[in-house]
Amino acid sequence: MTVSVKSIGAINEEMQEIPIAKARIEELPVELNQLLDAARALRSTHDFDSDPVNFQRVLHSVRD
């Protein structure tokens, strides 16, 4: 699954009702997909049942 301009527009229109300029909506998929890729990369090192406090350690281990 990837984030698209269409999905951001639909979510914003149907749920959030936050005014976002068209130019910004077109930029958001790049940023959100980068965030999604980073989260997926960490999935194997930090599972759903882990204590949230451990997430910071996971981030530091990936950066080093």
Backbone as CSV, one residue per row, in Angstrom:
resi,resn,N_x,N_y,N_z,CA_x,CA_y,CA_z,C_x,C_y,C_z
1,MET,0.839,-1.174,0.000,0.000,0.000,0.000,0.886,1.241,0.000
2,THR,0.566,2.171,-0.857,1.260,3.449,-0.868,0.242,4.571,-0.704
3,VAL,0.722,5.680,-0.222,-0.123,6.863,-0.047,-0.112,7.642,-1.358
4,SER,-1.283,8.060,-1.795,-1.392,8.809,-3.042,-2.085,10.151,-2.802
5,VAL,-1.989,11.024,-3.782,-2.692,12.307,-3.718,-4.190,12.057,-3.548
6,LYS,-4.692,11.067,-4.271,-6.118,10.748,-4.201,-6.524,10.301,-2.793
7,SER,-5.717,9.444,-2.178,-6.072,8.960,-0.832,-5.993,10.081,0.204
8,ILE,-5.004,10.943,0.099,-4.901,12.069,1.031,-6.090,13.006,0.862
9,GLY,-6.440,13.309,-0.378,-7.591,14.173,-0.634,-8.881,13.583,-0.086
10,ALA,-9.079,12.280,-0.297,-10.301,11.627,0.178,-10.375,11.620,1.704
11,ILE,-9.279,11.277,2.355,-9.270,11.257,3.820,-9.500,12.651,4.367
12,ASN,-8.830,13.629,3.801,-8.979,15.000,4.270,-10.410,15.499,4.082
13,GLU,-10.979,15.201,2.951,-12.340,15.662,2.658,-13.379,14.978,3.538
14,GLU,-13.223,13.680,3.736,-14.231,12.910,4.452,-14.090,12.942,5.969
15,MET,-12.858,13.100,6.469,-12.670,12.938,7.902,-12.110,14.170,8.613
16,GLN,-11.123,14.784,8.055,-10.398,15.805,8.791,-10.906,17.229,8.547
17,GLU,-11.300,17.493,7.329,-11.771,18.827,6.965,-10.747,19.914,7.309
18,ILE,-9.477,19.605,7.116,-8.400,20.561,7.342,-8.079,21.209,6.000
19,PRO,-8.085,22.531,5.952,-7.745,23.161,4.674,-6.271,22.944,4.322
20,ILE,-6.035,22.265,3.230,-4.674,22.008,2.761,-4.608,22.458,1.309
21,ALA,-3.623,23.263,0.996,-3.450,23.744,-0.370,-3.175,22.573,-1.312
22,LYS,-3.624,22.713,-2.550,-3.438,21.648,-3.535,-1.960,21.292,-3.699
23,ALA,-1.102,22.310,-3.695,0.342,22.052,-3.838,0.850,21.190,-2.679
24,ARG,0.359,21.444,-1.474,0.796,20.669,-0.306,0.288,19.238,-0.376
25,ILE,-0.954,19.059,-0.823,-1.503,17.701,-0.963,-0.658,16.892,-1.940
26,GLU,-0.120,17.547,-2.950,0.717,16.846,-3.925,2.093,16.498,-3.350
27,GLU,2.558,17.233,-2.339,3.848,16.948,-1.703,3.745,15.856,-0.641
28,LEU,2.619,15.772,0.020,2.462,14.862,1.153,2.730,13.389,0.838
29,PRO,2.326,12.867,-0.316,2.594,11.444,-0.565,4.075,11.085,-0.494
30,VAL,4.943,11.967,-0.964,6.381,11.684,-0.912,6.820,11.525,0.540
31,GLU,6.443,12.478,1.382,6.843,12.446,2.786,6.218,11.270,3.532
32,LEU,4.945,11.041,3.306,4.259,9.958,4.017,4.750,8.586,3.575
33,ASN,5.074,8.432,2.306,5.611,7.154,1.847,7.020,6.918,2.387
34,GLN,7.808,7.984,2.565,9.122,7.838,3.201,8.952,7.385,4.646
35,LEU,8.001,7.964,5.346,7.726,7.573,6.729,7.246,6.123,6.794
36,LEU,6.380,5.750,5.878,5.888,4.378,5.815,7.027,3.392,5.552
37,ASP,7.925,3.739,4.643,9.077,2.876,4.354,9.967,2.711,5.585
38,ALA,10.181,3.813,6.312,11.008,3.747,7.527,10.351,2.866,8.579
39,ALA,9.043,2.988,8.744,8.323,2.163,9.713,8.391,0.691,9.320
40,ARG,8.255,0.424,8.039,8.348,-0.969,7.574,9.743,-1.535,7.805
41,ALA,10.765,-0.710,7.631,12.144,-1.174,7.839,12.388,-1.547,9.290
42,LEU,11.706,-0.886,10.213,11.880,-1.173,11.636,10.979,-2.300,12.136
43,ARG,10.050,-2.713,11.313,9.072,-3.718,11.740,9.718,-4.974,12.307
44,SER,10.796,-5.413,11.715,11.416,-6.664,12.178,12.146,-6.512,13.502
45,THR,12.478,-5.279,13.885,13.216,-5.076,15.129,12.340,-4.620,16.286
46,HIS,11.116,-4.259,15.986,10.213,-3.769,17.047,8.794,-4.222,16.722
47,ASP,8.359,-5.307,17.329,7.031,-5.821,17.004,5.935,-5.114,17.806
48,PHE,4.715,-5.398,17.449,3.550,-4.726,18.028,3.455,-4.897,19.541
49,ASP,3.858,-6.028,20.050,3.724,-6.310,21.479,4.880,-5.782,22.326
50,SER,5.850,-5.141,21.702,6.980,-4.587,22.456,6.540,-3.357,23.244
51,ASP,7.227,-3.144,24.336,6.973,-1.957,25.150,7.332,-0.711,24.336
52,PRO,6.458,0.281,24.262,6.745,1.496,23.488,8.055,2.181,23.876
53,VAL,8.460,2.034,25.122,9.714,2.642,25.565,10.900,2.080,24.780
54,ASN,10.804,0.851,24.325,11.882,0.229,23.564,12.039,0.825,22.175
55,PHE,11.025,1.512,21.684,11.083,2.067,20.333,12.236,3.055,20.190
56,GLN,12.477,3.843,21.223,13.584,4.803,21.174,14.917,4.073,21.026
57,ARG,15.090,2.971,21.724,16.323,2.182,21.586,16.454,1.626,20.175
58,VAL,15.344,1.205,19.603,15.376,0.678,18.232,15.827,1.779,17.273
59,LEU,15.275,2.979,17.427,15.668,4.083,16.557,17.158,4.395,16.673
60,HIS,17.652,4.412,17.904,19.077,4.701,18.096,19.949,3.599,17.501
61,SER,19.534,2.365,17.594,20.337,1.272,17.052,20.380,1.321,15.533
62,VAL,19.309,1.787,14.922,19.270,1.876,13.454,20.127,3.036,12.975
63,ARG,20.126,4.145,13.719,20.910,5.320,13.330,22.416,5.118,13.483
64,ASP,22.818,4.305,14.422,24.267,4.141,14.683,24.967,3.345,13.632
